[in-house]
């Protein structure tokens, strides 16, 4: 099974934007670990928006 290239680009952009990590650092993460970071960032963004 392959992971859609567009999805990887989306995840990389999202993590890089919020955590300022390099492309290499993000791509070195295992798929599952990268998805966990994406989910955690989304939680933080949602909570920050709710606190406004």
C-alpha positions in Angstrom: 0.0 0.0 0.0 1.3 3.4 -0.9 0.6 6.7 0.8 -0.7 9.4 -1.4 2.0 11.9 -2.3 -0.4 14.8 -1.9 -1.2 13.6 1.6 2.5 13.5 2.5 3.0 17.0 1.2 0.1 18.2 3.2 1.4 16.7 6.4 4.9 18.0 5.8 3.6 21.5 5.2 1.4 21.4 8.2 4.2 20.2 10.6 6.8 22.5 9.1 4.5 25.5 9.4 3.6 25.0 13.0 6.9 23.4 14.4 9.4 25.0 11.9 11.0 21.6 11.4 13.0 20.9 8.2 11.8 18.7 5.4 14.4 16.1 6.3 13.4 16.0 10.0 9.7 15.5 9.1 10.4 12.9 6.4 12.6 11.0 8.8 9.6 10.4 11.0 7.8 7.1 10.6 4.3 7.5 9.0 2.5 6.8 12.3 4.7 9.2 14.2 4.1 12.0 11.6 0.4 11.4 11.7 0.5 11.7 15.5 2.2 15.1 15.3 -0.4 16.2 12.7 -3.2 15.2 15.1 -1.5 16.9 18.1 -1.0 20.1 16.2 -4.6 20.1 15.1 -5.7 19.7 18.7 -3.5 22.6 19.7 -4.8 24.8 16.9 -8.4 23.9 17.8 -7.9 24.7 21.5 -6.1 28.0 20.7 -9.0 29.0 18.5 -11.5 28.1 21.2 -9.7 30.3 23.7 -10.1 33.4 21.7 
